[in-house]
């Protein structure tokens, strides 16, 4: 009996996508789901559920009426912020400090990690690591007090050192042109050691056989660092650069407020401190929420754009 061609050709079966919640998989890996549950709940309760409060940026929020019953005003507070005389000053100060910190602070952990990686295990290496890591554990309040004390024009150790070499005392904290430098350099001193940890972890994965082969070929230590160690940490560098650029508008207000005074306000007033003062001190909740939402939107756009550029230029990206 002749068999038709249709019976010999099997219809192509569509590939089924794995179900998001599979009972068998859930039962088999329930311990992993239990392990991740606290983190999931933490993000849900403290990050996602409170996001409904962003509605007050589009409302004339009155605490007595609540979020839902307060009247809608649309983009009123966004327009008020964009048209304000201090808009560009806030943008300029925020970007100035963050870009300054990125240019100065991004390469230093890489250099420190490469230097520590070349040191032989011993007392000196442990001492160097302890000295560079320790500032990271100083609280923001203590750090602010130390900076103000060290830079005091009459009693500060920095000005005493300047006087010893014939330089007149400088009022660092009352001169607006010094504020960005003081803020950035103190942050670099505090965070460089801790920032090098992730690069040291990446360098630990370098195959020693590569260095042995390079030594046999007559490569110097500088050449081995440049052609072996540095390429090994490039993916880590790209990821951290994306995160840093994506958070250019995101900076904490605590340290700024501790170092801020009426004399340096022209260069120390940034978006974070402005939102804090408008929202918590002046009680303009809707206005502060609108400025904060604008800040977060800019950060999100920067993150997406920089990640896309990194993906095109190299094979490394966040997603």
C-alpha positions in Angstrom: 0.0 0.0 0.0 1.4 3.3 -1.0 2.1 5.7 1.8 1.3 9.3 1.2 4.0 11.9 1.6 1.9 13.8 4.1 2.1 10.9 6.5 5.9 10.7 6.3 6.4 14.4 7.0 5.9 15.2 10.7 4.6 18.6 11.4 7.1 20.8 13.0 6.5 21.1 16.7 6.7 24.5 18.4 9.3 24.8 21.1 7.5 25.2 24.4 8.9 27.9 26.6 9.6 26.8 30.1 6.8 27.8 32.5 7.6 30.5 35.0 6.3 28.5 37.9 6.8 24.8 37.4 5.5 22.5 40.2 8.2 19.9 39.7 11.0 22.4 39.5 9.6 24.2 42.6 9.4 21.0 44.5 12.9 19.9 43.5 14.6 23.3 44.3 12.5 24.5 47.1 15.5 25.1 49.3 16.9 27.6 46.8 13.5 29.4 46.7 13.4 29.6 50.5 17.0 31.0 50.4 16.1 33.8 48.0 12.7 34.6 49.7 14.1 37.1 52.3 15.8 39.1 49.6 12.7 39.1 47.4 10.5 40.2 50.3 13.1 42.9 51.2 13.0 44.4 47.7 9.2 44.0 47.5 8.5 45.7 50.8 11.1 48.4 50.8 11.7 49.2 47.1 8.6 48.3 45.0 5.6 48.8 47.2 6.7 52.3 48.3 6.9 53.3 44.6 3.2 54.1 44.6 4.2 57.2 46.6 5.8 58.7 43.4 2.2 59.8 42.6 2.6 62.8 44.8 5.0 64.3 42.2 1.9 64.7 40.0 -0.4 65.8 42.8 -0.8 68.7 45.1 -0.2 66.5 48.1 -2.0 67.3 51.3 -1.1 64.9 54.2 -4.6 65.2 55.6 -6.2 64.1 52.4 -3.7 61.3 51.7 -2.0 60.4 48.4 -5.1 59.2 46.5 -7.5 62.0 47.6 -5.0 64.9 46.9 -5.8 66.8 43.7 -4.0 66.1 40.5 -1.8 68.9 39.1 0.0 67.0 36.3 3.5 68.3 35.5 3.1 71.6 37.4 6.0 70.9 39.8 8.3 69.6 37.0 7.7 72.8 35.1 8.3 74.8 38.2 11.7 73.1 38.7 12.7 73.5 35.1 11.9 77.2 35.0 13.5 78.0 38.4 16.6 80.2 38.5 18.6 77.5 40.4 17.9 74.6 38.0 21.1 74.9 36.0 23.1 75.7 39.1 22.0 72.4 40.7 22.7 70.5 37.5 26.1 72.1 37.2 27.1 71.4 40.8 25.8 67.8 40.7 27.5 66.9 37.4 30.7 68.8 38.4 31.2 66.9 41.6 30.3 63.5 40.1 32.3 63.8 36.9 35.3 65.2 38.9 35.0 62.2 41.2 34.7 59.7 38.3 37.8 61.1 36.5 39.9 61.1 39.7 38.4 58.2 41.5 37.8 55.5 38.9 41.4 54.8 37.8 42.9 54.8 41.3 41.3 51.5 42.6 42.6 49.8 39.4 46.1 51.1 40.0 46.0 50.1 43.6 44.8 46.6 42.8 47.5 46.1 40.2 50.1 47.3 42.7 48.9 45.1 45.6 48.6 42.1 43.2 52.3 42.5 42.4 53.4 42.5 46.1 54.5 39.3 47.6 52.5 37.9 50.5 53.9 39.2 53.8 53.7 41.7 56.5 54.1 44.7 54.2 51.3 43.6 51.9 48.9 43.0 54.8 49.8 46.3 56.3 49.2 48.1 53.0 45.8 46.5 52.5 44.8 47.3 56.1 45.8 51.0 55.7 44.0 51.4 52.4 40.8 49.5 53.4 40.4 51.1 56.9 39.0 54.6 55.8 36.0 52.9 54.2 34.7 51.9 57.7 34.7 55.5 59.0 31.2 56.8 59.3 30.0 59.8 57.3 29.6 61.9 60.4 33.1 61.2 61.7 34.5 61.8 58.2 32.8 65.2 58.0 34.2 66.1 61.4 37.7 65.0 60.5 37.6 67.1 57.2 36.4 70.2 59.0 39.0 69.8 61.8 41.9 69.0 59.4 41.1 72.0 57.1 40.5 74.6 59.8 42.4 77.8 58.8 43.9 78.3 62.3 44.1 74.9 63.9 43.9 72.4 61.0 46.9 70.1 60.4 46.7 70.8 56.6 47.1 74.5 57.0 49.9 74.0 59.6 51.7 71.9 56.9 51.2 74.6 54.3 52.5 77.3 56.7 55.6 75.1 57.3 56.5 75.4 53.6 55.7 79.1 53.4 52.1 79.0 52.1 49.5 81.2 53.7 46.5 79.4 55.4 43.6 78.6 53.1 40.0 78.7 54.2 39.0 75.5 52.3 35.5 75.1 53.8 34.5 78.7 53.2 35.8 79.1 49.7 33.4 77.7 47.0 36.1 77.0 44.5 37.7 74.5 47.0 34.6 72.6 47.9 34.5 70.1 45.0 38.2 69.3 45.4 37.8 68.7 49.2 34.7 66.5 48.7 36.1 64.4 45.8 39.6 63.9 47.3 38.2 62.9 50.7 35.8 60.5 49.0 38.7 59.0 46.9 40.8 58.6 50.1 38.0 56.9 51.8 36.9 54.6 49.0 39.9 53.7 46.9 41.1 50.8 49.0 37.7 49.2 49.3 37.1 49.8 45.6 40.2 47.8 44.7 38.9 44.6 46.4 36.7 43.7 43.4 39.7 44.2 41.0 41.9 42.0 43.2 39.2 39.3 43.0 39.3 39.5 39.2 43.1 39.4 39.2 43.0 36.3 41.4 41.4 34.4 38.4 44.4 35.1 36.1 46.1 31.8 35.1 49.7 31.8 36.5 50.7 29.8 33.4 50.3 33.0 31.4 52.8 34.8 33.5 55.2 31.9 33.4 55.1 31.8 29.6 55.6 35.6 29.5 58.6 35.4 31.7 60.1 32.6 29.6 59.6 34.9 26.5 61.4 37.7 28.3 58.5 40.0 29.2 59.2 42.5 31.9 56.9 43.1 34.9 55.3 46.2 33.3 54.7 44.2 30.1 53.0 41.4 32.0 50.8 43.9 33.9 49.8 45.6 30.6 49.2 42.5 28.5 48.0 40.0 31.0 46.6 41.6 34.2 45.0 44.6 32.7 43.0 42.7 30.0 41.8 40.3 32.7 40.1 43.0 34.6 38.7 44.9 31.5 35.2 43.3 31.8 35.1 44.3 35.5 36.2 47.8 34.6 33.5 48.1 31.9 30.7 47.0 34.3 31.8 49.3 37.1 32.1 52.2 34.6 28.6 51.6 33.4 27.3 51.6 37.0 29.3 54.8 37.8 28.1 56.7 34.7 24.6 55.5 35.3 24.6 57.0 38.7 26.1 60.4 37.9 23.0 62.2 39.2 22.7 59.9 42.2 24.8 61.1 45.2 24.1 61.0 48.9 23.2 64.2 50.7 24.7 63.3 54.1 28.3 64.2 53.5 27.4 67.3 51.5 25.1 68.6 54.3 27.9 68.0 56.9 30.4 70.0 54.8 27.9 72.6 53.5 27.7 76.2 54.9 26.3 79.5 53.7 29.8 80.5 52.3 30.3 77.5 50.0 26.6 77.1 49.1 27.1 78.2 45.5 29.1 75.1 44.7 27.8 72.7 47.3 24.1 72.9 46.6 23.2 69.8 44.6 20.0 68.0 43.7 20.2 65.6 46.6 20.5 68.4 49.2 17.8 70.4 47.4 15.4 67.5 47.6 16.2 67.0 51.3 15.6 70.7 52.2 12.5 71.1 50.1 10.9 67.9 51.2 11.8 67.4 54.8 12.7 70.9 56.0 10.2 73.0 54.0 7.4 70.4 53.8 7.0 70.8 50.0 6.5 67.1 49.5 5.1 67.2 45.9 7.8 69.5 44.7 10.6 67.4 46.3 9.1 64.2 44.8 9.0 65.8 41.4 12.7 66.8 41.5 13.6 63.4 42.9 11.7 61.6 40.2 13.4 63.7 37.5 16.8 62.8 39.1 15.9 59.1 39.0 14.7 59.3 35.4 17.9 60.9 34.2 19.9 58.2 36.0 17.9 55.4 34.4 18.3 57.0 30.9 22.1 57.3 31.4 22.4 53.7 32.5 20.5 52.4 29.5 22.4 54.6 27.0 25.9 53.8 28.5 25.0 50.1 28.7 24.0 50.1 25.0 27.2 51.9 24.0 29.3 49.4 26.0 27.5 46.5 24.4 28.3 47.9 20.9 31.9 48.8 21.6 32.8 45.7 23.6 31.3 42.3 24.6 30.6 43.4 28.1 27.4 45.0 29.4 24.9 44.7 32.2 22.3 43.1 30.0 
